[in-house]
């Protein structure tokens, strides 16, 4: 199960009701953070989420509202006795993380390891592989180098033992393990393919846009996602601002055939964000607005 907590849903300047961008995700004990706006450590404390368990932080781009919370968060981690390394993934990570660590007379007592994420091209890239999931990225269009991220759970494939026994006479044995590992076996002279007797539980996929103008790359990485978390700074795209609006987010969700759309990164001009939701729903009905501290869970289902 993937747990998602919205720690900040505003853009640019914080408001009384919205902090700058930050999204917490937890999967089977692995905790990660996507963007880290000002005050993120306080948001974590208020939601009783342990920042000490964070191992990976993914920054979409280096505009201050998306990373300014890193300094305070790392400083507190050090004061609390952290010894485990912290990985920061981002476009130009080595350059900017080095600059941050050179600020002032402070320094973490643990290793901070920058991981550069490519910000040119049209390909989805795997930037982190774990046993049960991957983190993917693709470049997007903004005024500075920027990327989008996706959490992708691996499919769970099990053997339908009732069908295996009925059709092939195959019972639970080491042969079943070999079938799952290799995809096919020969049993009592019969060729058995895993796909013929498999029960597939499709892994969940959640995509986070960061800041971006409408672009084909967003559609590519979002294809078939269970959840698309997309910026909606304004009601619709403004040519003078490198941002998509709620309208474009709804259009993208429809094109990419996603399961649900959650809008975030709202301009402070919108005390009431219902007009943005209404605009997106014209194109994609399964739309809602994120709010600070909102929690969402995604679970895999049988195919």
CORVENGI-V488782 format. One record per pair of residues at least 4 apart in sequence whose ideal C-beta (glycine too) atoms are under 7 Angstrom apart, sorted by the first residue. I is the first residue (numbers start at 0). J is the second residue. D is the distance in Angstrom with one decimal. If there is no record, write none. Layout:
I/J/D
I/J/D
//
This chain:
0/296/5.7
0/298/5.1
1/24/6.4
1/26/5.1
1/150/6.4
1/152/6.7
1/203/5.5
1/205/6.3
1/296/6.8
1/297/4.4
2/24/6.9
2/25/4.5
2/294/6.9
2/296/5.4
3/22/6.5
3/24/5.4
3/205/6.6
3/294/6.9
3/295/4.4
4/23/4.2
4/46/5.9
4/48/6.6
4/294/5.2
5/22/5.9
5/263/6.6
5/289/4.6
5/290/6.8
5/291/6.2
5/292/6.9
5/293/4.7
6/18/6.5
6/21/3.9
6/22/6.6
6/23/5.8
6/39/5.8
6/42/3.9
6/43/6.7
6/46/7.0
6/291/6.8
7/17/6.7
7/18/3.5
7/19/4.8
7/20/5.0
7/21/4.2
7/36/4.8
7/39/6.7
7/42/6.3
7/291/6.4
8/17/5.1
8/263/4.7
8/264/6.9
8/265/6.3
8/289/4.6
8/290/6.0
8/291/5.5
9/13/5.8
9/14/5.7
9/17/3.3
9/18/6.1
9/19/5.7
9/265/5.9
9/267/6.5
10/64/6.3
10/232/5.2
10/264/4.5
10/265/6.2
10/266/5.7
11/64/5.4
11/267/6.7
12/267/5.3
13/17/6.6
13/18/5.4
13/19/5.6
13/37/6.3
13/38/6.8
14/267/5.0
16/291/6.9
17/265/6.6
17/291/5.8
18/36/6.1
18/38/5.3
18/42/5.7
18/291/5.8
19/36/2.6
19/37/5.1
19/64/4.2
20/34/4.3
20/36/4.8
20/64/6.3
20/65/5.4
20/264/5.9
21/32/6.5
21/34/5.3
21/35/5.5
21/36/5.1
21/39/4.4
21/42/6.4
21/68/6.6
22/33/4.4
22/34/6.5
22/207/6.2
22/228/6.8
23/32/5.8
23/48/5.7
24/31/5.2
24/33/6.7
24/150/6.1
25/29/6.8
25/30/5.0
26/132/5.9
27/131/6.3
29/54/7.0
29/129/6.5
30/52/4.4
30/53/5.2
30/54/6.8
31/53/6.8
31/54/7.0
31/55/4.6
31/57/6.7
32/53/5.6
32/56/4.6
33/57/4.9
33/148/5.9
33/207/5.2
34/58/6.1
34/59/5.8
34/65/4.5
34/209/6.9
35/39/4.8
35/56/5.9
35/58/6.8
35/66/5.7
35/68/4.2
35/69/5.0
35/72/6.3
36/64/5.2
36/65/6.0
36/67/6.2
36/68/5.3
37/67/4.4
37/68/5.3
38/42/6.1
38/68/6.0
39/43/6.4
39/68/3.5
39/72/6.0
40/44/6.5
40/50/5.8
40/68/6.4
40/71/5.4
40/72/4.5
40/75/5.5
41/45/6.3
42/46/6.4
43/48/4.7
43/50/4.8
46/292/5.8
50/72/6.1
50/76/6.5
51/76/6.5
51/79/6.1
51/81/6.0
53/85/6.9
54/83/7.0
54/85/6.9
54/86/6.4
55/86/4.8
55/88/6.5
55/127/6.5
56/85/6.9
56/87/5.0
57/88/4.8
57/134/6.9
57/148/5.2
58/65/6.2
58/66/5.2
58/87/6.6
58/89/3.7
59/65/5.9
59/145/5.7
59/146/5.9
59/147/7.0
59/148/6.9
59/209/2.7
59/210/6.6
60/65/6.1
60/90/6.3
60/141/5.8
60/143/5.4
60/144/6.3
60/145/3.6
60/209/6.1
60/210/6.2
61/66/6.0
61/89/7.0
61/91/6.8
61/95/5.3
61/143/6.2
62/143/6.5
62/210/6.9
63/67/4.7
68/72/5.5
69/73/6.0
69/99/6.3
70/74/6.3
70/99/6.2
70/102/7.0
71/75/6.3
72/76/6.4
73/77/6.5
73/85/7.0
73/107/5.1
73/111/6.6
74/78/6.5
74/105/6.0
75/79/6.1
76/81/4.2
76/107/6.7
76/109/6.9
77/81/6.1
77/107/4.5
77/108/4.7
77/109/6.6
81/109/4.8
82/109/5.5
83/109/6.3
84/109/6.1
84/110/4.0
84/112/5.4
85/109/6.4
85/111/5.2
86/112/5.0
86/114/5.8
87/92/5.7
87/96/5.4
87/111/6.4
87/113/5.3
87/114/6.8
88/92/6.3
88/114/4.4
88/116/5.4
88/126/5.9
89/95/6.8
89/116/5.8
90/116/5.4
90/118/3.9
90/144/4.0
90/145/6.5
90/146/5.8
91/95/5.7
91/115/6.6
91/144/6.0
92/96/5.5
92/113/3.7
92/114/5.5
92/115/4.9
92/116/6.8
93/97/6.2
93/113/4.6
93/115/5.7
94/98/6.6
95/99/6.4
96/100/6.4
96/111/6.2
96/113/3.9
97/101/6.5
100/106/6.4
100/111/6.4
107/111/5.7
114/126/7.0
116/126/5.7
116/136/5.2
116/146/5.3
117/124/6.0
117/138/6.7
118/138/4.8
118/144/3.9
118/145/6.5
118/146/5.6
119/138/5.8
120/138/5.9
121/216/6.0
122/137/7.0
123/135/5.2
123/137/4.9
123/219/6.3
123/220/5.3
124/135/6.7
124/136/5.5
124/137/6.9
125/133/5.1
125/135/5.7
126/134/5.5
126/135/7.0
126/136/5.2
127/133/6.6
127/134/4.0
128/133/5.4
129/133/7.0
131/152/6.4
131/153/5.6
132/150/6.3
132/151/6.2
132/152/4.8
132/153/6.2
133/151/4.9
134/148/6.3
134/150/6.1
135/148/7.0
135/149/4.3
135/151/5.8
135/220/6.5
136/146/4.7
136/147/6.6
136/148/5.3
137/146/6.5
137/147/5.5
137/216/4.7
137/219/6.4
137/220/4.5
138/146/5.6
138/216/6.0
139/145/5.2
139/146/6.1
139/147/4.9
139/208/6.9
139/209/6.6
139/211/3.7
139/214/5.8
139/216/5.7
139/217/6.0
140/211/5.5
140/212/4.3
140/214/4.5
140/241/6.7
141/145/3.8
141/210/4.9
141/211/5.5
141/212/7.0
141/241/4.8
142/241/4.3
145/209/5.7
145/210/6.1
145/211/6.3
146/209/6.8
147/206/6.6
147/207/6.7
147/208/5.2
147/209/5.8
147/211/6.7
147/217/6.1
147/220/5.6
148/207/5.1
149/204/6.2
149/205/6.9
149/206/4.5
149/220/5.3
149/224/7.0
150/204/6.9
150/205/4.7
151/202/6.4
151/204/5.0
152/202/3.2
152/203/4.8
152/299/6.3
153/202/5.0
154/199/5.7
154/200/6.7
154/201/5.6
154/202/4.9
155/200/4.2
155/299/6.3
156/179/6.7
156/193/6.9
156/197/5.3
156/199/5.5
157/198/4.7
158/163/5.6
158/175/5.5
158/178/6.6
158/179/6.5
158/196/5.7
158/197/6.5
159/163/6.2
159/196/5.1
159/197/7.0
159/198/5.1
160/164/6.1
160/171/6.1
161/165/6.3
162/166/5.8
162/196/5.0
163/167/5.6
163/169/4.3
163/196/4.8
164/168/6.3
164/169/6.0
164/170/5.7
167/186/6.1
167/189/5.6
167/191/5.5
168/187/6.5
169/174/6.5
169/175/6.9
169/186/5.5
169/191/6.7
171/175/5.9
173/177/6.4
174/178/6.3
174/184/5.8
174/186/5.8
175/179/6.6
176/180/6.3
177/181/5.7
177/184/5.4
178/183/7.0
178/184/4.7
178/191/6.3
178/193/5.5
179/193/6.5
182/192/6.9
182/193/4.8
183/190/6.6
183/191/6.5
183/192/4.9
183/193/6.5
184/191/5.4
185/189/6.9
185/190/5.5
186/191/5.6
191/195/6.7
191/196/6.9
193/197/5.1
198/301/6.5
199/302/4.2
200/299/4.5
200/300/6.4
200/301/5.3
200/302/6.9
201/299/6.0
201/300/6.4
201/302/5.1
202/299/5.6
203/225/4.9
203/297/4.1
203/298/6.9
203/299/5.6
204/223/6.8
204/224/4.4
204/225/5.5
205/224/6.5
205/225/6.4
205/226/4.5
205/228/6.9
205/297/6.2
206/220/5.9
206/221/4.8
206/224/4.7
206/227/5.0
206/228/6.6
207/228/4.6
208/217/6.2
208/228/6.7
208/229/4.5
208/230/5.4
210/230/5.7
210/241/6.9
210/242/6.1
210/264/7.0
211/217/6.2
211/230/6.9
211/243/6.0
212/236/6.6
212/241/5.3
212/242/6.7
212/243/5.9
213/236/6.3
213/243/5.0
213/247/4.5
213/251/6.7
215/219/6.3
216/220/6.5
217/221/5.8
217/251/5.8
218/222/6.8
218/251/6.0
218/254/5.4
218/255/5.2
221/227/5.2
221/251/6.5
221/255/3.9
221/257/5.8
222/255/5.0
222/256/6.7
223/256/5.8
224/255/6.8
224/257/4.6
224/258/6.9
225/258/4.4
225/259/6.9
225/297/5.4
226/257/6.9
226/258/6.3
226/259/5.2
226/261/6.6
226/297/6.1
227/252/5.4
227/255/6.9
227/257/4.4
227/260/5.1
228/261/5.0
228/263/6.0
229/248/4.0
229/251/6.8
229/260/6.4
229/262/6.3
230/242/6.3
230/243/6.1
230/263/6.4
230/264/3.8
231/244/6.1
231/245/4.0
231/248/5.3
231/262/3.9
231/263/6.9
231/264/6.6
231/265/6.4
231/275/4.8
231/279/6.7
232/242/4.3
232/244/6.8
232/264/5.5
232/265/6.8
232/266/5.0
233/237/5.8
233/242/6.6
233/244/4.5
233/266/5.9
234/244/5.3
234/245/5.4
234/246/6.4
234/274/6.1
234/275/5.7
234/278/5.0
235/244/3.8
235/245/6.9
235/246/4.0
235/247/6.7
235/278/6.8
236/242/6.9
236/243/5.6
236/244/4.9
236/247/5.2
237/242/6.8
243/247/4.0
243/248/5.8
245/249/6.4
245/262/5.8
245/275/3.9
245/278/4.4
245/279/4.3
246/250/6.5
246/278/5.1
246/279/6.8
246/282/6.9
247/251/6.2
248/252/6.4
248/260/6.3
248/262/6.0
248/279/5.5
249/253/6.6
249/260/6.7
249/278/6.9
249/279/3.5
249/280/6.7
249/281/6.4
249/282/3.4
249/283/4.2
249/286/6.2
250/254/6.4
250/282/4.8
251/255/5.9
252/257/4.9
252/260/4.1
252/283/4.0
253/282/5.3
253/283/4.8
259/285/4.9
260/279/6.4
260/283/5.4
260/285/6.3
260/286/4.5
261/287/5.7
261/289/5.1
262/275/5.9
262/276/6.5
262/279/6.1
262/286/6.6
262/288/5.1
262/289/6.5
263/289/4.1
265/269/5.1
265/272/5.3
265/275/6.9
269/275/6.5
272/276/6.3
272/288/4.7
273/277/6.0
274/278/6.4
275/279/6.5
275/288/6.8
276/280/6.1
276/286/5.7
276/287/6.6
276/288/5.1
279/283/6.0
279/286/4.4
280/284/5.4
280/286/4.9
289/293/5.5
//
